[in-house]
């Protein structure tokens, strides 16, 4: 039996594999990757590699075996993810895996923003497959914001179209720890976990945190959704992606990403990482 992680060289996947290496022998971990060069460090530590591509279903057989626990990390190519995920589900079913965990979106079927659409279809495909499953409905990552701090510091403003909406974000490491807990633990089959940070914050509060950590004057520049989309496209973001990101801002204003059920901290056995800690870490580089 192996624990198999797809997308293992991505931001989240690499953290999951690192967490697994602390819990189980390396030869019980399989990393599904597109580029072995990016995974060389994992192979050197004894992790098995399987080269496969979500877009090439013929590369997936052999990645999974009967009895495996599999983590399907959602693809990053918005608009292509349904067939990509279906290819993994089909290969996992054919192999007879013991568990398929999937990184979905907070709220699942109730998530009413465009970025959630492919997640909802994937959840239904997993349920229809008859495979033993766990749905890890991840909320927002701190890094969605802290990775853009250079722009915030340059302009002295956190610009957004979320009004007074709040975000219950957590760090990638927190979500990775939850996946590790599920993959190495027992009793998770058939569970749906709504995962988010312990505390929801507003963008005005986030601006205050960045100001306090950086020593610079930072304000929250609230704009309309049209203005926000124009800012994104003006910065070179492709129009379809700008529309999706703007739609997320509107969803935040509607309160779709502010839930704090505490399931993430319960799964990982500790409080989630505060946004202030993530800002401090990002500023240190």
FENPEJO-V157097 format. One record per residue. RES is the residue in three letters. PSI is psi in degrees with one decimal (* if undefined). Layout:
# FENPEJO-V157097
RES_PSI, RES_PSI
This chain:
# FENPEJO-V157097
UNK_131.8, UNK_158.5, UNK_119.8, UNK_129.3, UNK_117.8, UNK_157.4, UNK_39.6, UNK_-12.6, UNK_3.9, UNK_176.6, UNK_-50.4, UNK_-44.2, UNK_-41.8, UNK_-39.4, UNK_-37.4, UNK_-46.6, UNK_-41.7, UNK_-41.0, UNK_-38.8, UNK_-37.3, UNK_-20.8, UNK_-13.0, UNK_-33.1, UNK_158.8, UNK_145.5, UNK_-32.9, UNK_-2.3, UNK_5.8, UNK_131.9, UNK_126.7, UNK_118.6, UNK_118.7, UNK_158.9, UNK_-28.1, UNK_111.2, UNK_-28.0, UNK_-39.1, UNK_-19.5, UNK_11.6, UNK_-38.8, UNK_-34.6, UNK_-42.8, UNK_-38.1, UNK_-24.3, UNK_4.6, UNK_3.4, UNK_134.2, UNK_138.0, UNK_140.2, UNK_121.5, UNK_121.0, UNK_160.6, UNK_129.8, UNK_-32.7, UNK_-3.4, UNK_85.2, UNK_-28.6, UNK_-13.1, UNK_-7.3, UNK_-34.3, UNK_135.4, UNK_-18.5, UNK_-31.9, UNK_154.6, UNK_161.8, UNK_133.2, UNK_-7.9, UNK_152.1, UNK_128.8, UNK_135.9, UNK_113.0, UNK_105.3, UNK_125.6, UNK_143.1, UNK_164.5, UNK_-6.0, UNK_89.8, UNK_131.8, UNK_-16.6, UNK_-2.2, UNK_-29.7, UNK_-54.1, UNK_-33.5, UNK_-49.8, UNK_-38.9, UNK_-36.8, UNK_-40.3, UNK_-43.4, UNK_-44.9, UNK_-43.9, UNK_-37.8, UNK_-39.7, UNK_-43.4, UNK_-36.6, UNK_-22.3, UNK_46.1, UNK_157.0, UNK_-24.2, UNK_136.5, UNK_113.5, UNK_142.4, UNK_135.2, UNK_99.9, UNK_-149.4, UNK_144.5, UNK_127.9, UNK_-23.1, UNK_-126.3, UNK_-22.6, UNK_-10.0, UNK_114.6, UNK_37.1, UNK_155.8, UNK_-39.1, UNK_-20.2, UNK_-13.9, UNK_-48.0, UNK_-31.2, UNK_-41.9, UNK_-40.2, UNK_-39.9, UNK_-42.2, UNK_-44.9, UNK_-38.8, UNK_-37.4, UNK_-44.6, UNK_-41.2, UNK_-23.9, UNK_-23.3, UNK_2.5, UNK_146.4, UNK_132.9, UNK_163.0, UNK_131.2, UNK_116.9, UNK_94.2, UNK_89.9, UNK_136.4, UNK_-157.0, UNK_151.4, UNK_141.6, UNK_-39.5, UNK_-19.4, UNK_-25.5, UNK_-45.6, UNK_-23.1, UNK_-8.7, UNK_21.5, UNK_-31.3, UNK_-41.7, UNK_-40.6, UNK_-45.6, UNK_-36.9, UNK_-41.4, UNK_-8.9, UNK_26.5, UNK_143.1, UNK_111.5, UNK_131.4, UNK_164.9, UNK_28.1, UNK_5.9, UNK_-128.1, UNK_15.6, UNK_157.9, UNK_154.8, UNK_124.8, UNK_71.3, UNK_164.7, UNK_171.0, UNK_158.3, UNK_-38.9, UNK_-34.1, UNK_-47.5, UNK_-36.0, UNK_-41.1, UNK_-35.5, UNK_-43.1, UNK_-41.5, UNK_-42.4, UNK_-40.7, UNK_-42.6, UNK_-26.3, UNK_-5.8, UNK_-173.3, UNK_160.5, UNK_16.9, UNK_-9.1, UNK_131.9, UNK_4.0, UNK_150.7, UNK_119.4, UNK_123.5, UNK_106.6, UNK_129.9, UNK_171.4, UNK_161.9, UNK_-24.4, UNK_133.7, UNK_136.9, UNK_153.7, UNK_165.0, UNK_-27.8, UNK_-40.8, UNK_-38.4, UNK_-42.5, UNK_-40.0, UNK_-39.3, UNK_-45.5, UNK_-40.0, UNK_-45.6, UNK_-39.1, UNK_-32.4, UNK_-19.4, UNK_12.2, UNK_158.3, UNK_117.9, UNK_129.8, UNK_163.2, UNK_116.5, UNK_93.7, UNK_128.7, UNK_169.9, UNK_166.1, UNK_-36.9, UNK_-43.9, UNK_-41.1, UNK_-44.5, UNK_-39.9, UNK_-37.0, UNK_-44.5, UNK_-48.4, UNK_-33.8, UNK_-25.4, UNK_4.0, UNK_4.3, UNK_129.2, UNK_143.8, UNK_-44.2, UNK_-40.8, UNK_-39.2, UNK_-38.3, UNK_-40.6, UNK_-45.4, UNK_-37.1, UNK_-38.3, UNK_-36.1, UNK_-41.8, UNK_-43.6, UNK_-36.8, UNK_-38.5, UNK_-42.3, UNK_-31.1, UNK_-1.1, UNK_25.5, UNK_-11.7, UNK_27.2, UNK_6.5, UNK_137.9, UNK_66.8, UNK_-12.3, UNK_7.5, UNK_-31.4, UNK_-48.0, UNK_-33.2, UNK_-39.6, UNK_-41.1, UNK_-7.4, UNK_24.0, UNK_165.5, UNK_152.2, UNK_160.8, UNK_125.8, UNK_149.6, UNK_-33.5, UNK_-37.0, UNK_-38.8, UNK_-39.0, UNK_-44.9, UNK_-43.0, UNK_-40.8, UNK_-37.9, UNK_-29.3, UNK_-16.8, UNK_*
